[in-house]
Amino acid sequence: MLVKRVLAPGDSKGEVLSVGGLGAWLVKTATLVFFATLLLILTKTAGAFLQMDLRFYLTITLTTLAGLAIGDLLAPKEPEMKTPLLWRT
């Protein structure tokens, strides 16, 4: 059974929500479809990734790091506010 802990702002324990029955089946099915689609995309685009120059890999890496840095800078400073915000997105 899948269990998800939901934290409200200022709550240290959180409320436990369980997903059972049809919900658990849907989560497992969606996960399987997601990974199958991801595998298909990666196998179809593997040739393009192998032909890219080093500067393209550097561009992808720097763009990802810049996005993470911007997200970290714009996030609230209080740790108790970061977790609920993270779970909502």
Contacts in CASP RR format, 6 or more apart in sequence:
PFRMAT RR
TARGET T0000
AUTHOR 0000-0000-0000
METHOD contacts of the structure
MODEL  1
MLVKRVLAPGDSKGEVLSVGGLGAWLVKTATLVFFATLLLILTKTAGAFL
QMDLRFYLTITLTTLAGLAIGDLLAPKEPEMKTPLLWRT
1 18 0 8 1.000
1 19 0 8 1.000
1 20 0 8 1.000
1 24 0 8 1.000
2 18 0 8 1.000
2 19 0 8 1.000
2 20 0 8 1.000
2 24 0 8 1.000
2 27 0 8 1.000
3 16 0 8 1.000
3 17 0 8 1.000
3 18 0 8 1.000
3 19 0 8 1.000
4 16 0 8 1.000
4 17 0 8 1.000
4 18 0 8 1.000
4 19 0 8 1.000
5 14 0 8 1.000
5 15 0 8 1.000
5 16 0 8 1.000
5 17 0 8 1.000
6 14 0 8 1.000
6 15 0 8 1.000
6 16 0 8 1.000
6 17 0 8 1.000
6 87 0 8 1.000
7 14 0 8 1.000
7 83 0 8 1.000
7 84 0 8 1.000
7 87 0 8 1.000
8 14 0 8 1.000
8 15 0 8 1.000
8 84 0 8 1.000
9 80 0 8 1.000
9 81 0 8 1.000
9 84 0 8 1.000
10 80 0 8 1.000
19 27 0 8 1.000
75 82 0 8 1.000
75 85 0 8 1.000
76 82 0 8 1.000
76 85 0 8 1.000
END
